[in-house]
């Protein structure tokens, strides 16, 4: 709807997209560490990383393209829906120390 294909069309199929690959690999390693520490509900670092990347990309794109202007009237975190959505997402994937949450409920 509001994102352009042109940046990705400029990259050839066989040409690596270096910055993305490096960043995604880093994020996947961090998610894998969180899985090993049992601090997130994810079981698979690829699925967890892609879901996390998608969430951040989506909310950031909406914000940068002013698609959230009606929702983001306040700079105060507790009353700004973007912060509330972020906090809700983090709470949905986080497992507090000493607590074990079954990931089967989330199919992650």
TIDRENKE-810102 format. One line per field, with one value per residue (C-alpha): residue number from 1; x, y, z. Coordinates in Angstrom, 3 decimals, padded with zeros to 6 digits. Layout:
N
num (NUM; ...)
px (X; ...)
py (Y; ...)
pz (Z; ...)
END
This chain:
108
num (1; 2; 3; 4; 5; 6; 7; 8; 9; 10; 11; 12; 13; 14; 15; 16; 17; 18; 19; 20; 21; 22; 23; 24; 25; 26; 27; 28; 29; 30; 31; 32; 33; 34; 35; 36; 37; 38; 39; 40; 41; 42; 43; 44; 45; 46; 47; 48; 49; 50; 51; 52; 53; 54; 55; 56; 57; 58; 59; 60; 61; 62; 63; 64; 65; 66; 67; 68; 69; 70; 71; 72; 73; 74; 75; 76; 77; 78; 79; 80; 81; 82; 83; 84; 85; 86; 87; 88; 89; 90; 91; 92; 93; 94; 95; 96; 97; 98; 99; 100; 101; 102; 103; 104; 105; 106; 107; 108)
px (000.000; 002.526; 005.940; 007.851; 009.304; 011.989; 014.767; 014.521; 014.114; 017.517; 019.199; 019.921; 018.697; 022.258; 023.579; 023.737; 021.999; 024.917; 023.529; 020.301; 022.110; 024.547; 021.806; 019.468; 022.290; 023.084; 019.433; 019.106; 022.129; 020.597; 017.258; 019.127; 020.885; 017.508; 016.141; 019.120; 018.558; 014.827; 013.927; 011.632; 008.834; 010.433; 011.807; 013.267; 015.666; 014.705; 010.979; 011.559; 013.868; 011.540; 008.551; 010.519; 011.862; 008.372; 006.848; 009.530; 009.443; 005.666; 005.287; 008.281; 006.981; 003.542; 005.083; 007.519; 004.801; 002.529; -000.065; -000.295; -000.790; -004.286; -003.028; 000.170; -001.030; 001.022; 004.738; 004.153; 004.892; 002.047; -000.593; 000.971; -000.491; 002.781; 004.556; 001.632; 001.784; 005.558; 005.232; 002.448; 004.540; 007.583; 005.422; 003.950; 007.387; 009.205; 009.463; 010.232; 013.100; 011.922; 008.753; 008.229; 005.626; 004.522; 005.230; 002.613; -000.002; 001.836; 002.829; 006.225)
py (000.000; 002.612; 000.936; 001.118; -001.911; 000.143; -000.273; -004.080; -004.072; -002.398; -005.469; -008.343; -011.796; -013.123; -010.018; -010.385; -007.750; -007.353; -004.974; -006.916; -010.244; -009.000; -007.379; -010.369; -012.786; -010.650; -010.589; -014.334; -014.902; -012.711; -014.546; -017.871; -016.739; -015.795; -019.227; -020.936; -018.882; -019.743; -016.067; -016.076; -018.374; -018.996; -022.442; -021.644; -018.689; -018.191; -017.999; -015.779; -013.446; -013.158; -012.447; -009.849; -008.241; -008.170; -006.547; -003.854; -003.246; -002.961; -000.606; 001.501; 001.768; 002.809; 005.403; 006.829; 007.079; 008.953; 006.173; 006.248; 009.999; 009.596; 007.117; 008.821; 012.063; 011.735; 011.565; 009.988; 006.303; 005.135; 006.832; 006.356; 003.270; 002.576; 002.100; 000.053; -002.230; -002.597; -003.441; -005.927; -007.651; -007.916; -009.275; -011.880; -013.323; -012.859; -015.495; -013.974; -015.441; -018.363; -018.821; -021.259; -020.469; -023.102; -021.944; -024.333; -021.659; -019.327; -021.834; -020.190)
pz (000.000; 001.014; 000.655; -002.576; -004.357; -006.066; -003.440; -003.647; -007.431; -007.685; -006.171; -008.518; -007.560; -007.142; -005.410; -001.631; 000.400; 002.805; 005.405; 005.835; 006.024; 008.652; 010.726; 010.482; 011.401; 014.462; 015.498; 014.961; 017.215; 019.933; 019.675; 019.821; 023.026; 024.503; 023.540; 025.180; 028.340; 028.179; 028.434; 025.376; 024.247; 020.847; 020.071; 016.641; 016.211; 012.555; 013.301; 016.337; 014.431; 011.451; 013.690; 015.666; 012.463; 010.945; 014.001; 014.170; 010.421; 010.398; 013.335; 012.216; 008.634; 009.847; 012.152; 009.563; 006.910; 009.359; 009.251; 013.060; 013.399; 014.836; 017.425; 018.512; 019.980; 023.147; 023.712; 027.116; 026.895; 029.105; 026.930; 023.474; 021.717; 019.871; 023.196; 024.488; 021.441; 021.845; 025.543; 024.803; 022.142; 024.410; 027.234; 024.875; 024.000; 027.317; 030.003; 033.406; 035.414; 037.502; 035.460; 032.671; 030.064; 027.603; 024.069; 022.690; 023.299; 020.928; 018.212; 017.942)
END
